[in-house]
C-alpha cells in the first residue's frame, strides 16, 4: 500500500464525483492505518483522519 497514492487517488475521485471509487479508497486507507500502517508523509495525521471521516460520511450512501 502506498498511502500517499491512495490518499491522492481518493481526493481525485471525490473531485470527479466518483463516490464509489472514493469510498473504496477511503476504506482501504482506513484499514491500512488501523493495522498500523504509516500516514502519507506530506500530510498530518489530523488532516488525513479528518478527510477520511469526511469522505466516509459523504459517501455513506454508496455500497462498496
One Martini backbone bead per residue (centre of mass of N, CA, C, O) as a GRO file, in nm:
protein
   64
    1UNK     BB    1   0.095   0.037   0.024
    2UNK     BB    2   0.029   0.370  -0.089
    3UNK     BB    3  -0.088   0.630   0.089
    4UNK     BB    4  -0.051   0.866  -0.106
    5UNK     BB    5  -0.195   0.755  -0.353
    6UNK     BB    6  -0.461   0.694  -0.215
    7UNK     BB    7  -0.524   0.981  -0.121
    8UNK     BB    8  -0.513   1.116  -0.405
    9UNK     BB    9  -0.725   0.932  -0.538
   10UNK     BB   10  -0.954   1.006  -0.349
   11UNK     BB   11  -0.959   1.306  -0.415
   12UNK     BB   12  -1.010   1.273  -0.720
   13UNK     BB   13  -1.277   1.117  -0.695
   14UNK     BB   14  -1.431   1.342  -0.556
   15UNK     BB   15  -1.399   1.558  -0.778
   16UNK     BB   16  -1.548   1.349  -0.997
   17UNK     BB   17  -1.782   1.195  -0.840
   18UNK     BB   18  -1.650   0.903  -0.745
   19UNK     BB   19  -1.780   0.755  -0.477
   20UNK     BB   20  -1.702   0.459  -0.494
   21UNK     BB   21  -1.395   0.494  -0.518
   22UNK     BB   22  -1.356   0.671  -0.268
   23UNK     BB   23  -1.457   0.464  -0.063
   24UNK     BB   24  -1.261   0.236  -0.122
   25UNK     BB   25  -1.008   0.403  -0.055
   26UNK     BB   26  -1.085   0.482   0.233
   27UNK     BB   27  -1.108   0.194   0.344
   28UNK     BB   28  -0.819   0.109   0.277
   29UNK     BB   29  -0.672   0.329   0.439
   30UNK     BB   30  -0.801   0.272   0.711
   31UNK     BB   31  -0.705  -0.020   0.736
   32UNK     BB   32  -0.406   0.043   0.722
   33UNK     BB   33  -0.399   0.228   0.975
   34UNK     BB   34  -0.531   0.020   1.178
   35UNK     BB   35  -0.265  -0.179   1.123
   36UNK     BB   36  -0.011   0.047   1.134
   37UNK     BB   37   0.019   0.229   0.920
   38UNK     BB   38   0.137   0.486   0.745
   39UNK     BB   39   0.136   0.803   0.679
   40UNK     BB   40   0.142   1.039   0.476
   41UNK     BB   41   0.421   1.238   0.477
   42UNK     BB   42   0.268   1.528   0.373
   43UNK     BB   43   0.066   1.456   0.614
   44UNK     BB   44  -0.137   1.480   0.865
   45UNK     BB   45  -0.318   1.302   1.079
   46UNK     BB   46  -0.553   1.502   1.098
   47UNK     BB   47  -0.602   1.539   0.796
   48UNK     BB   48  -0.656   1.245   0.720
   49UNK     BB   49  -0.880   1.178   0.923
   50UNK     BB   50  -1.071   1.405   0.833
   51UNK     BB   51  -1.102   1.320   0.535
   52UNK     BB   52  -1.198   1.036   0.579
   53UNK     BB   53  -1.454   1.110   0.736
   54UNK     BB   54  -1.577   1.278   0.510
   55UNK     BB   55  -1.591   1.063   0.290
   56UNK     BB   56  -1.755   0.852   0.449
   57UNK     BB   57  -1.997   1.037   0.497
   58UNK     BB   58  -2.048   1.126   0.186
   59UNK     BB   59  -2.053   0.788   0.106
   60UNK     BB   60  -2.272   0.619   0.275
   61UNK     BB   61  -2.471   0.551   0.017
   62UNK     BB   62  -2.236   0.368  -0.070
   63UNK     BB   63  -2.156   0.061  -0.208
   64UNK     BB   64  -1.859  -0.133  -0.232
   0.00000   0.00000   0.00000
